[in-house]
Amino acid sequence: MRHNAGLRKLGRTSSHRRALLRNLATSLFRHERVSTTLPKAKELRPVAERLITLARRDDLSARRRVLRFVSDQDVVKKLFGTLGPRFATRPGGYTRVLRLAPRRGDGADMAIVELVGSEPTFKKKKDDKQARRGRRDAATRGRAEAEAPAEVEAAAESGTGSPDDRKEPVEGGKKAKMKKS
């Protein structure tokens, strides 16, 4: 039985496991979301929440305790400058673990760990479709306007006739044959 057997060893020594969690926590605070395996994500969550709780206090002792774990000065500034005040009124639960599809190479369960409130925003599909349609129509209009003067110039230089001289399909058969009109 595993009564009170707390943490996952993740197949690493204790120093390697500590370094792994330090690096994951630093990346999480820098990018506000990180993709990793599910067991690593579940181990990262309490570590990250403890550091955010320290950042909410915003005193010298808390800053030094965070600096013992996160060695990047810029990340510590972000933690105390933006993330601590963002979660000042929230009573815990600062991170979210989202499961992903298994990894292709070895089938390991993958997950995203993200800070609450840093979710990506997506446009509505309908608005995006209309915007693409408008861009596509504008592009085809611009192309058609650019091709028309080129045809007139080519016909004028060759002296063979009007720009209406172009090949038209002949009816009949599966594949239409092209003929000069």
Beta strands, then each sheet from edge to edge (+ up, - down):
strand 1: 33-37
strand 2: 95-99
strand 3: 110-115
strand 4: 167-169
strand 5: 178-180
sheet 1: 1+ 3- 2+
sheet 2: 4+ 5-
end
